[in-house]
């Protein structure tokens, strides 16, 4: 019996709120991308950890300038029933941000 399941919809909403707050109306600036990524990953981790759910989280954030070039992202994991993945795309003014969150349940350990 699984006590708590990973909820990708909730995670997606959290990620969207955080990314939109950080990137707001900023224009793409290659010199700021690393800082934005760091802020996004840390804020998402802080928010998810504050929920005190029995998960370990792995989070990645990719930011690409909107230039008409293609962007292809894939993610795969071998998960248990309670685990899950959330892949969220947020379009800002001049950039695209993709955040992947993998939640691995601690309840089976």
C-alpha positions in Angstrom: 0.0 0.0 0.0 1.4 3.4 -1.0 0.9 6.2 1.5 1.9 9.2 -0.6 2.1 9.3 -4.4 4.2 11.8 -6.4 1.7 14.4 -7.7 3.1 15.8 -11.0 0.2 18.3 -11.4 1.1 19.9 -8.1 4.8 20.0 -8.9 4.1 21.5 -12.3 2.1 24.3 -10.7 4.8 25.0 -8.2 7.5 25.1 -10.9 5.5 27.4 -13.1 4.9 29.9 -10.2 8.6 29.9 -9.3 10.0 30.2 -12.8 7.5 33.0 -13.7 8.5 34.9 -10.6 12.2 34.6 -11.3 12.2 35.2 -15.0 9.3 37.7 -15.0 9.8 40.1 -17.9 13.6 39.7 -18.1 15.2 39.5 -21.5 17.6 36.6 -22.2 21.1 37.3 -21.0 23.7 34.5 -21.3 25.5 36.1 -18.3 22.5 35.6 -16.0 21.4 32.1 -17.1 23.5 30.2 -14.5 22.2 32.4 -11.7 18.5 31.9 -12.9 19.0 28.2 -13.1 20.5 28.1 -9.6 17.6 30.2 -8.2 15.0 28.0 -9.9 16.4 24.7 -8.7 17.0 25.9 -5.2 13.5 27.6 -4.9 11.7 24.5 -6.2 13.7 22.2 -3.9 13.0 24.5 -0.9 9.2 24.6 -1.7 9.0 20.8 -2.2 11.0 20.0 0.9 8.8 22.4 3.0 5.9 20.1 2.2 7.5 17.4 4.3 6.5 14.6 1.9 8.5 11.4 2.0 10.4 11.9 -1.2 14.0 12.6 -2.4 13.9 15.1 -5.3 16.2 15.5 -8.2 15.7 18.8 -10.2 17.2 20.1 -13.4 16.6 23.4 -15.1 17.4 24.3 -18.7 17.1 27.8 -20.1 17.3 28.5 -23.9 17.0 31.7 -25.8 14.0 31.9 -28.1 15.7 32.0 -31.5 13.6 29.7 -33.6 16.0 26.8 -33.1 14.6 23.5 -32.0 14.7 22.2 -28.5 14.1 18.6 -27.7 14.1 17.2 -24.2 13.5 13.7 -23.0 13.5 12.2 -19.6 13.1 8.6 -18.4 13.3 6.8 -15.1 12.6 3.4 -13.7 10.1 4.2 -11.0 8.1 2.5 -8.3 4.4 3.1 -8.0 4.8 6.1 -5.6 7.6 7.8 -7.6 7.1 10.2 -10.5 8.4 12.7 -12.9 7.2 16.2 -13.8 8.6 18.0 -16.9 7.4 21.6 -17.0 7.9 24.1 -19.9 7.6 27.8 -19.2 7.7 30.3 -22.0 9.1 33.7 -21.0 9.4 36.8 -23.2 12.7 35.8 -24.9 13.5 32.4 -23.5 12.2 28.9 -22.7 12.7 27.2 -19.4 12.4 23.4 -19.0 12.4 22.1 -15.4 12.4 18.4 -14.7 11.6 17.1 -11.2 12.0 13.5 -10.3 10.4 12.4 -7.0 11.7 9.1 -5.4 9.6 7.8 -2.6 11.2 7.1 0.8 8.3 5.0 2.0 9.7 1.8 0.6 13.1 2.2 2.3 
